[in-house]
């Protein structure tokens, strides 16, 4: 079992930055591919970013590419999502997810991830 706890969400203005964190409780954190998803009100949960077990490979949704950066610290069992140049359309609940067997690639679906956090709300005002 893996427990994931997100933090760092909040209310910001368009153009601002936020850094989300996701802390994992597992003894084998480096064995897991980690990802961020988000879900806006009335919309389906969508892929944001994914990072390989070593942190050497990342993929991003087109909507956030060039603005968001995902990273991980395996010693601290934590992943991060640095979000810059935030837009009102980035408003959503952001979820951290983990999977032990997934191969890192673009456009991972929510159903492919085994473990989820409860999410942290990011609100971007115009």
C-alpha positions in Angstrom: 0.0 0.0 0.0 1.1 3.5 -0.8 -0.4 6.6 0.9 0.0 9.9 -0.9 -0.6 13.3 0.6 -0.6 16.4 -1.6 0.1 19.9 -0.3 0.8 23.4 -1.7 -2.5 24.3 -3.3 -4.1 27.7 -2.9 -5.6 30.8 -4.4 -3.4 32.8 -6.7 -3.7 35.3 -9.5 -3.1 34.7 -13.2 0.7 34.8 -13.9 1.7 33.6 -10.4 3.5 30.5 -9.5 2.8 27.6 -7.1 4.7 24.5 -6.1 2.8 21.4 -5.2 4.3 18.6 -3.2 3.2 15.0 -2.8 4.7 12.9 0.1 4.6 9.2 -0.1 4.5 6.6 2.7 6.3 3.6 1.2 9.6 2.0 1.7 10.1 1.5 -2.0 9.3 5.0 -3.4 11.9 4.8 -6.1 10.1 1.7 -7.5 7.1 3.8 -8.4 6.3 5.9 -11.5 4.7 9.1 -10.2 2.2 11.3 -12.0 0.0 14.4 -11.5 -3.5 14.6 -12.7 -6.1 17.4 -12.3 -9.9 17.6 -12.3 -11.7 20.9 -12.9 -15.3 21.3 -11.8 -17.7 19.4 -14.2 -14.8 17.9 -16.1 -13.1 14.5 -16.2 -9.8 13.9 -14.5 -6.9 14.7 -16.9 -3.2 13.9 -17.1 -0.8 16.7 -16.3 2.7 15.2 -15.9 4.5 12.0 -15.3 8.0 11.2 -14.1 10.1 8.0 -14.3 11.4 6.1 -11.3 14.8 7.8 -11.4 13.5 11.2 -12.3 15.4 11.2 -15.6 12.3 11.2 -17.9 9.3 13.4 -17.7 6.3 14.0 -20.0 3.7 16.8 -19.9 0.3 17.5 -21.2 0.4 20.0 -24.1 -1.7 22.4 -22.0 1.1 22.8 -19.4 4.3 22.1 -21.3 6.8 24.9 -20.9 5.0 26.2 -17.7 5.0 23.2 -15.4 7.9 21.1 -14.2 7.7 17.8 -12.4 10.5 16.5 -10.2 11.1 14.0 -7.5 13.4 13.5 -4.5 13.6 9.7 -3.8 15.5 10.2 -0.6 12.6 12.3 0.8 9.9 10.2 -0.9 8.4 13.3 -2.5 7.4 14.5 -5.9 6.9 18.2 -6.8 5.0 20.1 -9.5 6.4 23.6 -10.1 3.6 25.6 -11.8 4.6 28.9 -13.4 2.6 31.4 -15.4 -0.6 30.0 -14.0 -3.8 30.6 -16.0 -7.5 30.6 -14.8 -7.9 27.4 -16.8 -5.4 25.7 -14.6 -8.0 25.9 -11.8 -8.6 22.3 -10.6 -8.1 19.8 -7.8 -4.6 18.4 -8.4 -4.0 14.7 -7.6 -0.8 12.8 -7.1 -0.8 9.2 -8.3 1.6 6.3 -8.2 2.1 3.0 -10.0 4.7 0.4 -9.6 4.5 -1.4 -13.0 3.6 1.4 -15.4 6.0 2.2 -18.3 6.5 6.0 -18.4 5.0 7.5 -21.5 2.8 10.4 -22.6 -1.0 10.5 -22.2 -1.4 8.1 -19.2 -5.0 7.5 -18.3 -6.2 7.8 -14.7 -7.3 4.1 -14.8 -3.7 3.1 -15.2 -2.5 4.4 -11.8 -2.9 2.3 -8.7 -2.6 4.8 -5.9 -4.0 8.2 -5.4 -3.9 11.1 -3.0 -6.9 13.1 -1.9 -5.9 16.1 -3.9 -5.1 19.8 -3.3 -7.2 22.6 -4.8 -5.5 25.2 -7.0 -7.6 28.3 -7.9 -6.3 30.8 -10.3 -8.2 34.1 -10.5 -8.1 36.3 -13.6 
